Amino acid sequence: MKIISIINPKGGAGKTVSAVNIAYAINRKGYKVLLIDTDPRAAIASFLDIKNDETILEMIKENYENFGILDFKKYITVKNGVDIIISDSNLIEIDEYFRKAGDIEGEFKIFKELSEEKNFKEYDYIIIDTEGTVNNLIRAILNATDYIFAPTKVSLIDTNGIRDLLKMIEVAKRNNPKIRLEKIFSIQVKENTKVFKKTHEELKKTLKDMCKDCYSSIYIREDANILNAMEENKDIFSYKNSSNSAIDYRNLVDEFLEIK
């Protein structure tokens, strides 16, 4: 079992769309996949039209209070072959929960402990969608992560989020030396425009200076089918498997799986 976290501390970077479509792209390769939302905005529940009162916060509480004994299945919603655990706005209470328990350090261990739970080990890949911020929950996720995928818009301003992420990874490596920034990839790309070509080259050089070989040559093209798929509560492959964005997400995942 490997954990892939979709992280960019900058908001509006396309994390949720990427988390959903990366999860389904991997699943379509025959792997068993669990998709987890850890954003209090609960975008995945809205995106895929999922309703379940048992959220990631309730799972964290149960696992912590019952010393790893977990009624796992009640948290799972299956949609088109992918198992999903949703979030809700109550997740913002997690810091307060551990503070009241007198165990601030416990929060940093939650995802590491969950990843060692027997039901989690049945998956080939766990994909974690994250909030666009830096907080204790993100640090806890980094503590358990194997691979990071970081979507970014084609803008030098957006590299600030990547800079913050690199700093977070360096700190995380103290407790999780296996963590790897696997891919930084551009989204919403307007291909074959002068602006894109110029900015893309500048971005590529900037990111190369920041982290060698982590900027993917594969990017996600701007595609109205992404929004249309969201309107119909579908991943891009279920909506239109031949679309540009479906091809791009599939290529991104294929590249990742080939080198593993």
C-alpha positions as CSV (number, residue, x, y, z in Angstrom):
1,M,0.0,0.0,0.0
2,K,1.3,3.4,-1.0
3,I,-0.1,6.8,-0.1
4,I,-0.2,9.6,-2.7
5,S,-1.1,13.0,-1.3
6,I,-2.2,15.9,-3.5
7,I,-0.7,18.9,-1.9
8,N,-0.1,22.6,-2.7
9,P,-0.4,25.0,0.2
10,K,-1.8,27.6,-2.3
11,G,-5.6,27.5,-2.7
12,G,-7.2,27.2,-6.1
13,A,-4.4,25.0,-7.5
14,G,-6.7,22.2,-8.7
15,K,-6.1,19.7,-6.0
16,T,-9.5,18.2,-5.7
17,V,-10.1,17.8,-9.4
18,S,-6.7,16.2,-9.6
19,A,-7.2,13.9,-6.6
20,V,-10.4,12.6,-8.0
21,N,-9.1,12.0,-11.5
22,I,-5.8,10.6,-10.4
23,A,-7.6,8.1,-8.2
24,Y,-9.9,7.0,-11.0
25,A,-7.0,6.8,-13.5
26,I,-5.1,4.5,-11.1
27,N,-8.2,2.4,-10.5
28,R,-8.7,2.0,-14.2
29,K,-5.3,0.3,-14.3
30,G,-6.7,-2.4,-12.1
31,Y,-5.5,-1.2,-8.7
32,K,-7.6,-1.1,-5.6
33,V,-7.9,2.6,-4.6
34,L,-9.1,4.5,-1.6
35,L,-9.8,8.3,-2.0
36,I,-9.8,10.4,1.2
37,D,-10.9,14.0,1.5
38,T,-9.2,15.9,4.3
39,D,-10.4,19.4,3.3
40,P,-13.1,20.9,5.6
41,R,-14.7,22.4,2.5
42,A,-15.7,18.8,1.6
43,A,-15.3,19.3,-2.1
44,I,-15.2,15.6,-3.0
45,A,-18.6,15.0,-1.4
46,S,-20.0,17.8,-3.6
47,F,-18.0,16.8,-6.7
48,L,-19.2,13.2,-6.6
49,D,-22.5,13.8,-4.9
50,I,-21.8,11.6,-1.9
51,K,-23.7,11.7,1.4
52,N,-22.3,9.9,4.5
53,D,-22.5,11.1,8.1
54,E,-19.4,9.1,8.9
55,T,-16.6,11.3,7.8
56,I,-12.8,11.3,8.1
57,L,-13.0,13.2,11.4
58,E,-15.3,10.6,12.9
59,M,-12.9,7.9,11.7
60,I,-9.9,9.7,13.3
61,K,-11.8,10.0,16.6
62,E,-12.9,6.3,16.6
63,N,-9.4,5.1,15.8
64,Y,-7.8,7.3,18.5
65,E,-10.4,6.5,21.2
66,N,-10.5,2.8,20.6
67,F,-6.8,2.3,20.2
68,G,-6.9,1.3,16.6
69,I,-10.1,-0.8,16.7
70,L,-12.2,0.6,13.8
71,D,-15.6,-0.1,12.2
72,F,-14.0,0.6,8.9
73,K,-16.8,-0.2,6.4
74,K,-19.3,2.5,7.7
75,Y,-17.0,5.2,6.5
76,I,-16.7,3.9,2.9
77,T,-18.8,5.0,0.0
78,V,-18.1,3.2,-3.2
79,K,-18.5,5.1,-6.5
80,N,-17.6,3.6,-9.9
81,G,-15.1,1.2,-8.3
82,V,-13.3,3.6,-6.0
83,D,-13.7,3.6,-2.2
84,I,-14.2,7.1,-0.8
85,I,-14.1,8.6,2.7
86,I,-15.5,12.1,2.7
87,S,-15.0,15.2,4.9
88,D,-17.2,17.9,6.2
89,S,-16.8,21.3,7.9
90,N,-16.5,19.8,11.3
91,L,-12.9,18.8,10.4
92,I,-11.8,22.3,11.5
93,E,-12.4,21.0,15.1
94,I,-9.5,18.5,14.9
95,D,-6.9,20.7,16.6
96,E,-9.3,21.4,19.4
97,Y,-10.2,17.7,19.8
98,F,-6.6,16.8,20.4
99,R,-5.9,19.8,22.6
100,K,-8.8,18.8,24.9
101,A,-7.5,15.2,24.9
102,G,-4.2,16.6,26.2
103,D,-2.4,15.0,23.3
104,I,-1.2,17.6,20.8
105,E,1.5,15.3,19.5
106,G,-1.2,12.7,18.9
107,E,-2.5,14.7,15.9
108,F,0.8,14.3,14.1
109,K,0.5,10.5,14.3
110,I,-3.1,10.0,13.1
111,F,-2.5,9.2,9.5
112,K,0.6,7.1,10.2
113,E,-1.5,5.1,12.6
114,L,-4.4,4.8,10.2
115,S,-2.1,3.6,7.4
116,E,-1.0,0.7,9.7
117,E,-4.7,-0.3,10.2
118,K,-5.4,-3.7,8.5
119,N,-8.2,-2.4,6.3
120,F,-6.0,0.4,4.9
121,K,-3.3,-2.2,4.0
122,E,-5.8,-3.9,1.6
123,Y,-5.5,-1.0,-0.9
124,D,-2.8,-0.7,-3.5
125,Y,-3.0,3.1,-3.4
126,I,-4.6,5.7,-1.0
127,I,-5.1,9.1,-2.6
128,I,-5.5,12.0,-0.1
129,D,-6.9,15.3,-1.1
130,T,-5.8,18.2,1.1
131,E,-6.7,21.7,2.1
132,G,-4.8,24.6,0.5
133,T,-3.0,25.7,3.7
134,V,-0.3,24.8,6.1
135,N,-1.6,23.3,9.4
136,N,-1.1,20.4,11.8
137,L,-3.4,18.1,9.7
138,I,-1.2,18.6,6.6
139,R,1.9,17.9,8.7
140,A,0.2,14.7,9.9
141,I,-0.6,13.7,6.3
142,L,3.0,14.3,5.3
143,N,4.2,12.1,8.1
144,A,2.5,9.1,6.4
145,T,2.9,10.0,2.7
146,D,5.0,8.1,0.2
147,Y,4.5,10.3,-2.9
148,I,3.4,13.9,-3.4
149,F,1.6,15.1,-6.5
150,A,1.5,19.0,-6.6
151,P,-0.7,20.6,-9.2
152,T,0.0,24.2,-10.0
153,K,-1.3,26.8,-12.4
154,V,1.1,28.1,-15.1
155,S,2.1,31.2,-13.3
156,L,5.4,32.2,-11.6
157,I,3.2,33.6,-8.7
158,D,1.9,30.1,-8.1
159,T,5.5,28.8,-7.5
160,N,5.2,30.4,-4.0
161,G,3.0,27.5,-3.0
162,I,5.6,25.0,-4.3
163,R,8.3,26.8,-2.3
164,D,6.3,26.4,0.8
165,L,5.7,22.8,0.0
166,L,9.4,22.1,-0.4
167,K,10.0,23.6,3.1
168,M,7.3,21.4,4.5
169,I,8.8,18.3,2.9
170,E,12.2,19.0,4.4
171,V,10.7,19.2,7.8
172,A,8.6,16.0,7.2
173,K,11.6,14.0,6.2
174,R,12.8,14.1,9.8
175,N,10.1,11.6,10.7
176,N,9.3,10.2,7.3
177,P,12.5,9.8,5.3
178,K,10.7,7.9,2.5
179,I,8.5,10.9,1.4
180,R,9.1,12.0,-2.2
181,L,7.9,14.9,-4.2
182,E,7.0,12.8,-7.2
183,K,5.4,15.3,-9.6
184,I,4.7,18.9,-10.0
185,F,2.4,19.4,-12.9
186,S,0.6,22.3,-14.5
187,I,-3.2,22.5,-14.9
188,Q,-5.6,24.5,-16.9
189,V,-3.0,24.9,-19.6
190,K,-3.9,26.9,-22.7
191,E,-1.7,25.0,-25.1
192,N,-0.1,26.6,-28.2
193,T,-0.3,30.2,-27.0
194,K,2.6,32.5,-26.8
195,V,1.8,33.3,-23.1
196,F,1.8,29.6,-22.2
197,K,5.1,28.8,-24.0
198,K,6.9,31.7,-22.5
199,T,5.6,31.2,-18.9
200,H,6.0,27.4,-19.2
201,E,9.7,27.7,-20.0
202,E,10.2,30.2,-17.2
203,L,8.3,28.0,-14.7
204,K,10.2,24.9,-15.8
205,K,13.5,26.7,-15.2
206,T,12.4,28.0,-11.8
207,L,11.1,24.7,-10.6
208,K,14.2,22.9,-11.9
209,D,16.3,25.1,-9.7
210,M,14.0,24.3,-6.8
211,C,13.8,20.5,-7.2
212,K,15.6,18.5,-9.9
213,D,13.5,16.3,-12.2
214,C,10.2,16.8,-10.2
215,Y,8.5,19.1,-12.8
216,S,6.5,16.8,-15.1
217,S,6.6,17.3,-18.9
218,I,3.0,16.2,-18.8
219,Y,0.4,18.9,-18.1
220,I,-3.4,19.0,-17.9
221,R,-4.9,21.0,-20.8
222,E,-7.7,23.4,-20.2
223,D,-10.8,21.5,-21.0
224,A,-14.5,22.4,-20.6
225,N,-15.2,18.6,-20.1
226,I,-13.7,18.9,-16.6
227,L,-16.4,21.4,-15.5
228,N,-19.1,19.4,-17.3
229,A,-18.0,16.2,-15.6
230,M,-18.2,18.0,-12.2
231,E,-21.7,19.3,-13.1
232,E,-22.7,15.6,-13.6
233,N,-20.9,14.4,-10.5
234,K,-18.5,12.2,-12.5
235,D,-14.8,11.7,-12.9
236,I,-13.5,12.7,-16.3
237,F,-13.1,9.2,-17.5
238,S,-16.7,8.3,-16.8
239,Y,-17.9,11.5,-18.4
240,K,-15.7,11.5,-21.6
241,N,-12.8,9.1,-21.7
242,S,-11.5,10.6,-25.0
243,S,-11.3,14.2,-23.8
244,N,-8.0,16.0,-23.6
245,S,-8.0,16.2,-19.8
246,A,-8.8,12.4,-19.5
247,I,-5.8,11.7,-21.8
248,D,-3.6,14.0,-19.8
249,Y,-4.5,12.6,-16.4
250,R,-4.1,9.1,-17.8
251,N,-0.7,9.9,-19.2
252,L,0.4,11.5,-15.9
253,V,-0.6,8.3,-14.0
254,D,0.9,6.0,-16.6
255,E,4.2,7.8,-16.3
256,F,4.1,7.4,-12.5
257,L,3.2,3.7,-12.6
258,E,5.9,2.9,-15.2
259,I,8.7,4.0,-13.0
260,K,7.4,2.3,-9.9
